[in-house]
Amino acid sequence: MLPSSAPSRPGIRRVPTPSILRLALPSPLRRLFDYLPPRGVDVARLQPGVRLRVPFGRREMVGVLVDKVEASDVPADKLRPALAVLDREPPMPAHLLELCRWTAQYYQHSLGDTFSWALPNLLRQGDPAEARQQRFWHAEPGAREEDPRLARAPRQRETLKILKQHPHGVAHDLLSQLQINKDSLDLLQEKGLVTLEVREHRVPPHHGPWLAQAELPLNAEQRAAFEAVRAGFGSFHSFLLAGVTGSGKTEVYLQLIRETLEAGKQALVLIPEINLGPQTLSRFERRFNARIALLHSALTDRERLDAWLAARDGDADIIIGTRSALFTPLKNPGLIIIDEEHDASYKQQEGLRYHARDLAMVRARLENVPILLGSATPALESLHNAQSGRYGLLRLTQRAGGAHQPKFHRLDVKSLPLDSGISMPLQRSIKETLAAGQQVLVYLNRRGFAPTLLCHDCGWISQCPRCDARMTVHQGSGELRCHHCDHRERPPRNCPKCGTVDLRPVGAGTERAEERLRILFPDYPVLRIDRDSTSRKHAMRDLFATINKGEPCILVGTQMLAKGHHFPRVTLVAILDADGGLFSADFRASERMAQQIVQVAGRAGRAEEPGRVLIQTHLADHPLLVQLTEQGYFAFADQALTERRSAGLPPFSHLALLRAEAHKPGQAEGFLDEACAEAERLQATLGHEVELLGPVPAPMERRAGRYRAQLLLMSTARAPLHRLLTPWLQTLEGMPSGRQVRWSLDVDPIDLF
């Protein structure tokens, strides 16, 4: 179990063949571990990628075989044998193993932990990588209920009678529904009157035409995009489909997938959020006579493994999933699609901090298949890659079906009274829209009732005891809640500072907007869609069922409403507060704000009725808002890229962020000071091509009771940055100060908070 270095050193005792197994274990340590093969196992038959159960300290772990070597740095008498080989064949194909190696190297992460992210939980625990087996109980052909051995066994007699009524057998999972007792079956089996048959559960192969529903006609722009991607089938090509909201990007996806299926290949479609899964699955099921697998974190472990195996074995034709579905093996890969490619949800923020969009590009190259990124508001990095010729740029500038783009109106609310964040001009617009039999979407990217609780007498503000953040008022649950660490407490009756009872919720969240809109428009349903209201199972489905009836209603929600949903009866979108991203310390804040405004605006006027977008702002003349609403997202993006180039910010530079946190103030900065000094020492040898910025306290210095700090590394090229990172991290792992803090490295961070 002891860690190995790379090649053996002189003087180290060599272990004679049979070979030594070099394994990647699910550990944060960036190294491999050497073991002897299990007793009686032919090492020559073991292939890289198979799983083995091994002892590790006082416990057991499941590792992945990476290599077989003849010698180890670990003394022969210290090497321990593996306990068991769990696979005859590697569960993951060679391309996926190579993707995991690339991922671990690029993101400077443990290879064993990377394999853990790629494998379903049951495989990480050592379950067999086989399709689920179903058990069926049968009555023997000659079995009779009058058998003398059943004379005093009425339950067994009744059980045998039920089984004889099902000549094809009774599934074990259905025993309780038929009121069959398992003990009775066991006794009948001992008497030779029933048998148990084990069948492997396999999805039947596809037969017949792929289309269950006629395809929609493509306009000229859609046809050009479709033909460009189709021409790249059979080899690696990357495309960015930049289409305005409602331009029919999904129809292009569907017709490309049909071409993929007809070629006998599989399609992998990534979506940013779980809540888009049922809607996407429903649309695909209506279009295709195909076997579709849906993968996301809400599945049970068994459901996820079944879908994973179906994709690997070719029993699923279309695989739809969130970012982790990127690691799903495909027997016959043919096409990868990343929908809403700009979305920050594709970046994993804990553990292995990978970006699914960027890794999908690597996977497409490894498997030699085309990849299509789609968005109405492409990430600036993707636009830059398209403008540089790395991606083929495909534009859809018109809405499909003759629908018109919504008209933007900047509503200056300076000096206007706001009723729970809603101005009088907006109230009139909502009333007119509802009276016309249409729907309204009110966007406010802030959960809860109010952002904070304030004492009107002394100015006390409810602060989280564990974070440098204010507590949000959640009136529905009657609590104050921190949206950063999830600390919860009851609101005080009196001000903790001055004792008065005049405590007021300040500002507006989705709960408060919902409550006020119900009072203002009592004759119409008000539906709130945010993380709190959709936490119950099927809640999102039920809300969308109400919306899709088409009756007048008001939708109130956060950015969950802005992603890919089709609401044909929504003709008015109201954005209650558009000023939040204009003055943030994060250089990406304006890009995110522009994307959110355009995406949520795109829910308006998607059918024959024209749409309007009212943006409440105190800065109606701000250049960013003016440019975005009058010239569109791509004019904003060109201006933003020019500013990024001048400032030397991504995509014109490459970043890595070393974060540290500790229970005591100063500990994190102390570790980062040492880390910075070590980086400067290494640069004396490697060349000073990486700029070190910091250490500095994190923008939110205290979070969940820990004090946080960060060190930013910036380089104009990737190669020098990674040349520094590899030896630097090896040194950091051995620093005594590093054991007193929790630290992590984020390569290509999208959040500097």
Summary of the structure (lengths in Angstrom):
residues: 753
radius of gyration: 29.9
end to end distance: 38.1
largest distance: 94.3
contacts: 2420
relative contact order: 0.08
helix: 34%
strand: 24%
